[in-house]
Amino acid sequence: MLAATVARFSPDDPLHGLEVTDRPAPTDREHWTTVQVRAAALNHHDLWSLRGVGLREEQLPMILGTDAAGVAPDGSEVVLHGVVGADGHGVGPHERRSLLSERYPGTLAEQVAVPTANLVPKPAELTFAEAACLPTAWLTAYRMLFGAAALRPGDRVLVQGVGGGVATAAIVLGAAAGLEVVATSRDGAKRERALQLGAAHAVEPGTRLPARVDAVVESVGQATWAHSVRSVRPGGVIVVCGATSGDAPPAELTRVFFSEIRVQGVTMGSREDLAALLRFCARTGVRPVIDSEVSLADVGAGLARLAAGDQTGKIVVIP
């Protein structure tokens, strides 16, 4: 089967480590199911894997990808929950948590094997491409807003860095749930796009906000951290899921403790969270924002667009 793999680590030029090549199809395994992939989606996790983060040389070649939707052997349409382990389903009760493409082959292939418990029914209202966008970035944003930050309709949230999958998802989901969303971007066109997606305000990073927010969705890190700390109200929460601009900003601990700011990390969510997100999208008409689609053979072009930060929304891969 055709698959996109990490063939070698390339910290400075991640695409140099990418190979799209023929790989063995998954073999049958008890408590696991092989899914025919109809659509997958790219994430920054794929670029980190190509740089060598989270993988060892002896694991190569490793098939990339954490997101997918497809068809199970019984003909049912499913969405894949990309978290493996920690609950014992199909991998043993004591295996530590990992994501697809970290310990087990990922989703950027014509087929992928996952623990059967990781299959979630795909609502008929969503296309395969739309459903494939949800299990990583959109699931993370869903849990950040409604789990870690526990936001309610009418609350204010600052979303740093329009364009990325998590930020785009947070804008759309937050607006649909009645939150007042403030979004930031250096790019005027992306700020305009944020307003179209439902943000109440779109400003340049670092801009003083009309009012402090109840929570911040932070995925940028070093470039926006100081602004996040200064924008959240006393007793509010900064929810962190990544650091695409670097992860070593000054912590500003004085402001954090004096204002009693809570900092909460989030990585994706549970299978139950994914099922709830799918129901939310099916019932409300909310749909993931798709930036573009590429074929599996041309996945390098999609990863290059992601690395450059040119996208708004998710880049979908069609095998």
N, C-alpha and C positions, 0 to 999 in steps of 0.2 A: 504494500500500500504506500501511497505517497504521504510524506510527512515532513514537517519543518523541524529541524533539529539544531541543538547546540553541538557543533562538531569540534569546536575548540574555544577556549576562553580568550576574549579580546577586550580588556578593560577600557582601552581608549577608543576603540572603533568596534562597537558590539556587532555590527552587521557583518564584519569580517569573519565572525565565528558561526554564521548561519549557513546551513546547507539544507536545501530541499531535495530530498532523495527518497529512494525506495527503502522501506523498512519492513521487517516482519510484522504480519498482522497479529493482534493479541491472541493468546492461547486461552482455552477454556480454563476457568478456575472456580472452585466452589465459592458460593456467595458473591461472585462477581458477575457482571453482565457486560457484554460487548455491544456498544452502541454505534450505529452508522451515523457519522457526523453530517448534519445538514448545514450547519453554520457554526462558526466559532468567532471569538472576538479577541482583539489584542489588548494587552495591558502592559504597564511599565514593568511589571514582574518579568515579562519576557525579555526585556532589554537588560534587566539586572542579571537574569540567568545567563545571557550571552556574555556579560562581563565577568561571570564566574562567581557571583554572589549566591550562596545557598546550595551550590553544587561542588562535587569533587571530580577530579580528573577521571577517576576510575568509573564514574557514572556515564561518561560520554560514549557514544552520542545519546543525548537525552531529547526526547520529543517535547517541544514547547507547548504552552497553552494551558490555561486554567478554566476557560469558559467554553461551553458548547451546548447546543440543542440538537437533538437528532431522533432516530427511530430505534426502539428496542427490538429484540428478536421476535416478540409477539406482535409487532406492528404498531405498538403504542408510541405516541409522540411524547418525548421527555426532555426535561432540562436537567443538566448535571450540576449537582452541588460539588464544588471543587475541593472541599476539605476532607482529607482522609485521615482516619485514626482518631484517637481520643475517646471514641465511643465503642470500639471493639468490632464494628460491623465489617466483617470480611477481612480484617487485618490482625486480629488478635486483641485481647482486652488491654494490653499494656503498651501498645505502639504509640509513640508520641505523635502529636498532630503535625500534619504537613499538607501542602497543597499539591494538586496534580502538577506534574513537571518538576517537582522537587525530589521525590522518592520514586514515584511511579510515572510512566509516560503520560504526556499531556494530550491536549485536545486538538492541536494543529495537525491533524491527520485525517485520513478518510475514515478511520475507526479508532475508538478508544475504549479501554476496559476500565470500569469503576466498580466499587462495591455496590451491590444491588440496592442497598439502603440509601445510596446517594442519588437515586433517580427520583425526580419530582415530576408529576404529570404536567405537560405543557397545556395551558389553556388554549382552546381553539381560537380565541380572539387574537392571539399573538402569532405573528409569523415566526419561522425558525430564526431568522436574522434578529428580530426584536428580542426573542427569548434568550438568544445566545449572549446578549449584552448584559444580562442581569446578574449572573452569579458572583461576580467579583466587585466591580465598581459600584453598580447600582445596589447590590446587597449591602456593601459597606456603607454607602450613603444612607440607606434606609435605617440601618442599625445606629449610625451616628446621630441621626435626627431624632428618631423615635424611641431608641433604646438608651444609649449612653447619655444623650442630652435631655431625653424625656420632654421634648418640646410639645406644646399644645397650640391649637389654632389661636392666632393673634400674637404669639411670641415672635421675637425678632431674632434672626440668625444672619451672621456674616459668613459668606462663602468665598474663600480666597482662591483666586486663580481660575477664572473662567476658561473653559476649553478642555480640560482634563475630564476623564470619565466620571470620577467621583464628584467633582465640582458641578458638572452639568447635571448629573443625577440629583444632587442635593437641591439645585435650583428648581428643577421640574417637580420633584417630590414635595419639596417644601411649599412651593406655590400651590400645588394641588391640595395640600393639607391645611391651607389657610395661614401659613406663616408669612411674616413680612421679611422678604429675602433681600439682603444687600450683597451684591457681587462685585469682585474686583478683577481688573485686567489692565495691563499696560496698553493693550490693543483696542483702539476705538471700535473697530468692527465687532470684536468679541464682546465688548460692553453692550453694544446695540443688540447683539444676538442674545445676551443674557436677559435684556428687557423683553425681547420677543418670547423667551422661554418662560417668563413669569416673574422675574425679579422686579421688586418695587423700585430699587435703586441700583445703578451700576456706576462705579467710581474707579479712579486710578488707585493702585496700591499705595497705602500710606495716608490716604485722604482721611481727614477727620470726619466722622460720621455724624448725621443729624442727632442721633441718640445712640447710647451704648446698647449693645445687643445682649440677649440672654445666652447666646451660644455662638461659637465660631467653629466652622468646619475647616480644619487646617490640614492640607495635604502638600503644601509648598515648602514649609520649613524655614530655612535660614532667611530667605528674602522677605518673608511676610510675618515672621514670628513677633517682632516688636509691635507691629500694627495690630496683630491679634490680641496681644496682652493689653494694649491700650484701648481697644475697642469693646471689650467685654465688660459688662457691668460687675460691680462688686457681688461676689457670690455666684457668678456665672461660671460657665464651663467652656474650655477649649478642648474640642475632640480632635484627636490627631490620628491620621491613618497613613501618613507618609511624609516624605521630605524630599521632593523632587529637585529642590534647589540646594540641598545640603542639610545635614542634620546636626550642625554644631553652632547654632546661634547663641548669643548671650541669653541665659535663662531668665533674667530679670526677676530673680527670686524675691527681691524686696517688694516689687509690685504684686507678685503672685500671692505672697503671704499676707501683705497688708490689705489687699482687696479680697482675700479669701477666695481666690480663683481656683477652680478645680481643673486639672489636666487629666484627660481620660484617653487612653489609647484604644483603638478599634482595628481589628483585622477581620474583614468579611463578617459572617454571621452564621447562624445555625441553619440546618435543613428546614426547620420550622419557620425561621425568618424568611427564607427564600420562598417557601410556599405562600406565606402571607403577602410578600411583595408581589408574587405572580397574581394572587387574587386581587390585590389593590389595583394593579394595572388593568386587569380584565374588567373590573367593575367600574373604574373611573374613566377609562379611555386614555389614561396616561400611557405614553409609549416612549421607550428609550430613543434618544437622539442619535441617529446614525450619521456619522460624518461621511463615510464612504465604504464601498465594498471592493475587495480584491480577491482574486483567485488564490488558491493555496500555492500554486506554482509561482505567483507573483507576490508572495507574502513579504518579501524583502522591501518592496515599495511601500507597503503599509507600515512596516516597522520603521522605515526611514522617515515617513511622515510623522509617526508618533514621536520619534526621537527628536525631531525638529520642533515639536510643539505646535505644528500647523493645524492640527485637527480641532474641531469643536464637536464633542460627542465621541461615539465609539467607532472604531474601524473594524469592520466585519470581514471575516475570511470565509469564502465559500469553497469547499473542497470540489 
